[in-house]
Amino acid sequence: MAADINTPDAIGFAFREAMRHVAATVYAVTTTHRGERFGILATSVASLSFDPPSLLACINREASLHDPLAEAERFCVNILGLANRDVAERFMRAGVEGRFAVGDWADEHGVPVLRSAQSSLVCSVADRHAFGTHTIFVGELIAASHRHDAKPLTYFDRHIVDITEAPESDGR
């Protein structure tokens, strides 16, 4: 049922409710800054251009990854597959220092790359744009890997799921 949207708070609530019901791929966005690994789970990642190959990663300015990425030259978008559910759960629950304790991580091109990810896209930071609560990082691809046998891990209604296991909506 559509909400009567006539206040900024109502608009924000309606937007959050609508977006939580959009199934989204789960990404572990990572970088290295001053010798330390940083990473968060994100769903706000999108391809931008094929020429040059590039993508957007939208990172909340309050996220632990934001400030290190704002100074970094490179980052990796690790597209998580079903086999990476443990990595997603660790990233959601662990403190910054414990996020890389699960998974087969390698340092490639100066950033953490998850070897078992469905895909990994290493990018150089080409541009940054502040908007609202986020910074939009434009990444130009410098390396990519892909596993053809992986199935995507999905975020839906505040849950990390196999899309075939998506919960039924409770009508809210």
ABEGO torsion letter per residue (X at the ends): XBBBBABAAAAAAAAAAAAAABBBBBBBBBBBBGGBBBBBBBABBBBABAOBBBBBBBBBAABAAAAAAAABABBBBBBBBAAAAAAAAAAAABBAAAAAABEBBBBBGGBBBBAABABBBBBBBABBBBBEABBBBBBBBABBBBBAABBBBBBBGGBBBBAAABBBBAGX
